[in-house]
Amino acid sequence: MVRENVMTVVVPCHNEQKTIKAFIEAILQVQQDLRQVEIELLLVDDGSTDQTLNVIKELENHYSDSIEYLSFSRNFGKEAGLYAGLKHAKGEYVAIMDADLQDPPELLIEMYQMIQDPEVDVVATRRISREGEPPVRSFFASLFYKINNLISRVQLAEGARDFRLMKAQVVDAVVSLSEYNRFSKGIFSWIGFKVKYLEYPNIKRVAGQSSWSFRNLLDYAIDGLISFSDLPLAIASFLGFVSLGSAMIWGFYLLGAYLLFQVSASSISLLALLILVMGGFQFLCLGIIGKYLSKIFTEDKRRPIYLVREEKLFDSNNTDE
């Protein structure tokens, strides 16, 4: 049952003991300036190994009318945290935010005003700069968006954040896509609806360090590229065709040179180079195909996206996925 005039703010948390209190205080400050709706926080503890859950419980005891939480049995990843939060969110409006204050809470006021337009279903945010971020990470992030928008029909706005405010109908659409291998940025784009973007500059974390390493981001980018496009499979086939064609041309060249000019066959080094090129293309193609097969294998097992160890929800009748 959707709760009218309520904004549920879904906050995935993983090892955020240093930031969660400051985040909640900032949200409560926004509530004083946003009287049109009641803000309730749904904190999803994604198997934190620090004191995040204890801090959440202390804050829930103090602000029991505004805070509810879920705690996973282990770390299932941010995508699982987002899905769990959206599945249990009951507000007429639902926002997604990070707890590190890189998503400015005060923007919720402007986002709420924007979503009152009947022609707007989602108010999403995007960064207009990456100041303060390592140049290498910024380069690869920009490259990811360019590659995705080149090979996929699901287009992504460069710099788009998970930070967004949605109407309940949009949330229902997102939750209806219950695939295990989730890529929320692609899902948000795939479901459609009318989206309006709010831009702001990059903001540094208020404390602590991001749990997203470069390897995590690379794996996430690869998952995103194959989640909404089958072009990599076509590329694999194309590369295989090119490598085979190149090998045939090279073979005819060697044969012609020997028959017409009595030039001896190429040296072992060139043969080794040819083998390496062929082997490289084969491994590349097998790797791409294997990635798709692994996704099929994971989906076919139909394991739950997350498991809850503890919870405190306003609606105790919610069931876990």
C-alpha positions in Angstrom: 0.0 0.0 0.0 1.5 3.3 -1.1 1.7 5.9 1.7 0.6 9.3 0.3 2.6 12.4 1.1 5.5 10.3 2.2 9.0 10.3 0.7 11.0 7.1 1.4 14.7 7.6 1.1 16.5 4.3 0.3 20.1 4.3 1.5 22.4 1.3 0.9 25.1 1.2 3.5 28.3 -0.8 3.6 30.9 0.1 6.3 29.5 3.7 6.7 29.8 4.0 10.5 31.7 7.3 10.1 29.1 8.9 7.7 25.7 7.6 8.6 25.0 9.9 11.5 26.0 13.0 9.6 23.9 11.9 6.7 20.8 11.3 8.8 21.2 14.7 10.5 21.4 16.3 7.1 18.2 14.6 5.9 16.4 15.7 9.1 17.5 19.2 8.4 15.9 18.9 4.9 12.7 17.7 6.5 12.4 21.1 8.3 12.5 22.9 4.9 10.3 20.3 3.1 7.0 20.3 4.9 4.9 19.1 2.0 5.9 15.4 2.6 7.0 13.3 5.5 10.5 11.9 5.0 11.2 8.3 6.1 14.6 6.7 5.9 15.0 3.0 4.8 18.6 2.1 5.6 19.9 -1.2 4.1 23.0 -2.5 5.8 24.8 -4.6 3.2 26.7 -6.9 5.5 28.9 -4.2 7.0 32.0 -5.4 8.9 32.3 -2.3 11.1 29.8 -0.8 13.5 27.4 0.5 10.8 24.4 -1.6 12.0 24.9 -0.7 15.7 25.0 3.0 14.7 21.8 2.5 12.7 20.1 0.9 15.6 21.1 3.7 18.0 19.8 6.3 15.6 16.6 4.3 15.0 16.0 4.2 18.7 16.3 8.0 18.8 14.4 8.7 15.6 12.0 5.7 15.6 9.3 7.6 13.7 11.6 8.4 10.8 14.0 5.4 10.4 13.5 1.8 9.4 16.2 -0.7 8.4 17.2 -4.0 6.8 20.4 -5.9 7.6 21.6 -8.5 5.2 23.1 -11.8 6.4 26.3 -11.0 4.4 27.5 -8.5 1.8 25.4 -9.0 -1.3 26.5 -5.8 -3.1 25.0 -2.4 -3.7 22.7 -3.6 -6.4 21.1 -6.0 -4.0 20.8 -3.2 -1.4 19.0 -1.0 -3.9 16.6 -3.7 -4.9 15.8 -4.6 -1.3 15.2 -1.0 -0.4 13.0 -0.3 -3.4 11.0 -3.5 -2.8 10.2 -2.4 0.7 9.7 1.3 0.0 6.1 2.4 0.5 6.3 6.1 0.0 4.4 8.0 -2.7 7.9 9.2 -3.7 11.0 7.2 -3.4 14.6 8.5 -3.5 17.8 6.6 -3.7 20.9 8.1 -2.0 24.4 7.2 -0.8 25.3 7.7 2.8 28.6 9.4 2.1 27.0 12.8 1.4 28.3 12.9 -2.2 24.6 13.1 -3.0 23.6 16.5 -1.5 20.5 16.0 0.7 19.4 19.6 0.1 18.7 18.8 -3.6 15.7 16.7 -2.4 13.8 20.0 -2.0 14.3 21.0 -5.7 13.8 17.5 -6.9 10.5 17.3 -5.1 9.4 20.5 -6.7 10.4 19.3 -10.1 8.6 16.0 -9.8 5.3 17.8 -9.1 5.2 18.3 -12.9 2.7 15.8 -14.3 5.1 15.3 -17.2 7.9 14.2 -15.0 8.1 10.7 -13.5 11.7 10.7 -12.4 14.1 13.4 -11.3 17.6 12.0 -11.8 21.0 13.6 -11.1 24.2 13.8 -13.0 27.6 15.2 -12.2 28.9 17.9 -14.5 32.4 17.5 -13.3 34.7 14.9 -11.7 36.9 17.3 -9.8 38.7 15.5 -7.0 38.4 12.1 -8.6 41.6 10.2 -9.9 42.2 11.1 -13.6 42.5 7.4 -14.5 39.1 6.6 -13.0 37.5 9.6 -14.7 39.0 8.5 -18.1 37.7 5.0 -17.8 34.3 6.1 -16.6 33.9 8.4 -19.6 35.1 5.6 -21.9 32.5 3.2 -20.4 29.6 5.6 -21.2 30.9 6.1 -24.8 31.3 2.4 -25.4 27.9 1.5 -23.9 26.0 4.2 -25.9 27.8 3.0 -29.0 26.9 -0.7 -28.7 23.7 -0.7 -26.7 20.2 0.4 -27.5 19.8 1.4 -23.8 21.5 4.8 -23.6 23.1 6.1 -20.4 23.6 9.8 -19.6 27.2 10.4 -18.8 27.8 11.2 -15.2 24.4 9.9 -14.2 24.2 9.0 -10.5 22.0 6.5 -8.7 20.7 9.5 -6.8 17.2 10.1 -8.0 13.6 10.7 -6.9 10.9 8.5 -8.4 7.1 8.2 -8.3 5.7 4.9 -6.9 4.8 3.7 -10.4 8.4 3.9 -11.5 9.6 2.0 -8.4 7.1 -0.8 -9.1 8.5 -1.1 -12.7 12.1 -1.4 -11.4 11.1 -4.0 -8.8 9.3 -6.0 -11.4 12.6 -6.7 -13.1 13.8 -9.3 -10.6 16.9 -10.5 -12.4 19.8 -11.6 -10.2 22.6 -9.9 -12.3 21.4 -6.3 -11.8 22.7 -3.1 -13.4 20.5 -0.4 -12.1 21.7 2.4 -14.4 20.7 0.3 -17.3 17.4 -0.8 -15.7 16.5 2.8 -14.9 17.0 3.7 -18.6 15.4 0.5 -20.0 12.0 1.0 -18.2 11.6 4.4 -19.8 9.2 6.9 -18.2 9.7 10.6 -18.3 13.0 11.7 -16.8 14.3 15.1 -16.0 18.0 15.6 -15.0 19.3 17.9 -12.3 23.0 18.7 -12.6 25.6 19.4 -9.9 29.4 19.3 -9.5 31.2 16.4 -8.0 31.3 16.4 -4.1 33.9 14.5 -2.1 32.9 12.0 0.6 32.4 13.5 4.0 34.5 10.7 5.6 35.9 7.3 5.0 36.8 5.7 1.7 34.7 4.3 -1.1 34.3 0.5 -1.0 34.5 0.5 -4.9 38.0 -0.4 -6.0 39.1 0.0 -9.6 38.6 -3.8 -10.1 35.1 -3.6 -8.7 34.3 -0.7 -11.0 35.8 -2.6 -14.0 33.7 -5.7 -13.3 30.6 -3.5 -12.8 31.3 -1.8 -16.2 31.7 -5.1 -18.0 28.4 -6.4 -16.4 26.7 -3.2 -17.6 28.0 -3.6 -21.1 26.7 -7.2 -21.5 23.5 -6.8 -19.6 21.7 -4.7 -22.2 23.6 -5.5 -25.5 24.4 -8.7 -27.4 26.8 -6.8 -29.7 29.9 -8.2 -27.9 28.9 -11.6 -29.1 28.7 -10.2 -32.7 32.1 -8.6 -32.2 33.5 -12.0 -31.1 32.2 -13.6 -34.2 33.5 -10.7 -36.4 37.0 -10.9 -34.8 37.0 -14.7 -35.3 36.1 -14.1 -39.0 38.8 -11.4 -39.4 41.5 -13.5 -37.8 40.6 -16.5 -40.0 40.6 -14.4 -43.1 43.9 -12.8 -42.2 45.4 -16.2 -41.7 44.2 -17.4 -45.1 45.5 -14.2 -46.8 48.9 -14.7 -45.1 49.0 -18.3 -46.2 48.2 -17.4 -49.8 50.9 -14.7 -49.7 53.5 -17.2 -48.5 52.5 -19.7 -51.1 52.6 -17.1 -53.9 55.9 -15.8 -52.8 57.4 -19.3 -52.9 55.9 -20.3 -56.3 56.6 -17.0 -58.1 59.8 -15.7 -56.5 61.2 -18.8 -54.9 61.2 -17.0 -51.6 61.5 -19.4 -48.7 58.7 -19.6 -46.1 58.6 -17.1 -43.2 60.7 -17.6 -40.2 59.7 -19.3 -37.0 59.3 -15.9 -35.4 56.6 -14.9 -37.8 54.9 -18.2 -37.4 54.9 -17.7 -33.6 53.5 -14.2 -34.1 50.7 -15.6 -36.2 49.9 -18.2 -33.6 49.9 -15.6 -30.9 47.5 -13.3 -32.8 45.2 -16.2 -33.6 45.3 -17.4 -30.0 44.6 -13.9 -28.7 41.5 -13.6 -30.8 40.3 -17.0 -29.7 40.8 -16.3 -26.0 39.0 -12.9 -26.5 36.1 -14.5 -28.1 35.9 -17.4 -25.6 36.1 -14.9 -22.8 33.2 -12.8 -24.1 31.0 -15.9 -24.7 32.0 -17.3 -21.3 30.9 -14.1 -19.6 27.4 -14.5 -21.2 27.2 -18.1 -20.3 28.2 -17.4 -16.6 25.3 -14.9 -16.5 22.9 -17.5 -17.9 24.2 -20.0 -15.3 23.7 -17.6 -12.4 20.2 -16.6 -13.5 19.1 -20.2 -14.0 20.0 -21.1 -10.4 17.3 -18.6 -9.3 19.0 -17.8 -6.0 17.5 -15.0 -3.9 19.0 -11.5 -4.6 19.6 -11.0 -0.9 18.9 -12.6 2.5 17.8 -10.6 5.6 19.2 -11.2 9.0 17.5 -8.4 10.9 14.9 -5.8 10.1 12.8 -3.1 11.6 10.1 -1.9 9.2 7.1 0.3 9.5 5.1 -2.4 7.6 5.8 -5.7 9.3 3.9 -7.6 6.6 6.6 -7.2 4.0 8.2 -10.4 2.8 11.8 -10.9 1.8 13.0 -11.8 -1.6 
